[in-house]
Amino acid sequence: MAEPPNPDADPVVRRALAPGRWEQVEVMPYKDAGQAPFRDISRQLLFAEADLTAELRYFEIDAGGYSTLERHRHRHAVLVLHGRGRCLVGDRIHDVAEHDLVSIGADTWHQFRADRGSALGFLCLVNRERDRPQLPEAADLATLRADPAIAAFIRTAGTAETDRHD
């Protein structure tokens, strides 16, 4: 005779409740306030099982919002699920839209921004064991800002609250 289902067991299937929302998945702040500049972004940890070597996370940036300008020693693999926006990867700015794939190499500066009229939702696959983000120092910012397009795109502590256009 089959055992009755255990409601405390890890679910095999967690149903989608709405675009970007799933059963038993908590919507969390992107980062602690004051940790680094960002605007209007949340995160959800979709898969982080101990026997996996990777984590799958979902980020949603509200219209006009942005992620932190940062880099890491680990790679990222991103799949845009919905919306439109742009991202800086290294020394190039790319338009991104639904179903686009973005590969972010190790030690590569990156930042995502949602277009003003559209939220941007994306999956991000990273190593389970990984380093902490590195924020740009003055010399890094000077190098990035040497390109006028990047200077206009990036949002940092000095520009985060004053520049909001697309």
N, C-alpha and C positions, 0 to 999 in steps of 0.2 A: 504494500500500500504506500502511495506517495506521501511524503511529509508535507504538511501545510506550509505555505510560503512564510518566510521569516521577514517581517517588515523592517527589521534592523540590519538585514544583510545588505551588502552593496548591490545596488540595482544593476541588472544587465542592460536595461534600456531606461534611459531618462528622456521622457518625451519633451519635444519642443512645445513651449507654451505660447510663444510669439516669436517673431524674428529677433534673434539675439538673446533669447531667454529660455531656460531649460528647467525641468523639475530638479529639485534638490541641488541646484547650483546657485550659490550665493553671489549676488552682485556686490562687489567690493570697491572701495576707493582704489584708484590707480596707484597712488603712493601716499605716504603721509604728507599732509599739508606742510609746506615749508621745506620739504626734503629737496625739491628741485622744481624749476618752473614747468608748469603744464596747465592746461585749461580744459574743463568739460570732458573728462575721459573717465571711464570705469573699466574694471577688469573682472573676469570670471575665470576660475581655474576649472577646466573641463575634465582633464585627465591628469592625475599625479600619483598613480599607484606606485607603491614601493618597488614592485618588480619591473617597472618600465624604466628605461634610461632617459626618457624624455617627458616633457610636460606639454600639454596642449592647452593654450590659454585663448580667451576671447577678449578683445578690447573693443570698446565702442567709444568713438569720439563724436560728441555732439557737433552740430553745424557750427563752424567757426572755431572749434577747439583744436588742440594740438597735444602731442606727446612731448616728453622731455627730449631735448637734444643731448644725446649720449652715445657712448660706445662701450663695448664689452670684449673680452677675449674669446667669447663663444659666438657661434653663428646663430642666425635666426632664419626661419623659413616662414613666410607670411602668405596667407591666402585671403584676399579681400572677399568678404561675403556679400556686402551690400554697400551702397553709397558711392560717393566720388570724393576724391581729394588729391593730395600730392604728397610725395615723400622725398626727403633728401636721403640719398645713400651715397656716402663718400663725397665726391665733388660734383654730383649731378642731381638735379631735381626731376622727378618723374611724375606724370599724371597717373593716377591709379583709379580703377573702377572695378565693379563687380567681376569676380572670378580671376582677376589679375593675380599673378604670383610675384613675390618680391623676395629676392635672396640677399641677405645682409651678411657680409663676411665678417670674420673676426676683426676686432680693432677698427671698425668702420663707423664713422659718425653717421647717425641716422636720426630722423625726426619725421613724424607723420602729422599731417594737417587735414582736417575735413573741410570741404568746400563750405562756403557760407550757407548755401541752401540745402545741404545734405549731410546727414550723419554718415560716418564712415565706420563700418564694423568689419573686423578682420580676426582671423585665427592666427596664432603665432606659436610655432613649434620650436622649443628650445631644449637644451640639455637639462636634465633634472638637477644635476650637480653643476653649478655654474658660478661665475664670478659676479660681483656687484657692479652696477653701472659706474662708468667714469664720466664725470661732467667736464666740459671744456674749461681749460684755464685761459688766461688772457692771451697767451701766444697761440693757442689753438683757435680761439675766436678771431684773432687777427688774420691767421691763415685762411680760415673759412670766409671771412668778410672781404678778403681781397677780390673775390668774385662778386660783382654787384648783384647778380641774381640770387646767390646764396645769402648775401647780406640782407636782401629784402625778404627772403623766405624765412630764415631761422627766427625762432622765438627763444629768448634767453632771459635771465633775470633782469637785464636792462631794458628789454623790449617787450617782455611778456604782457604787461598791462597796457601798454600804449599803442601797440600795433595790432589791429584786428581788421584786416581787409583781405579780400579775394575777389 
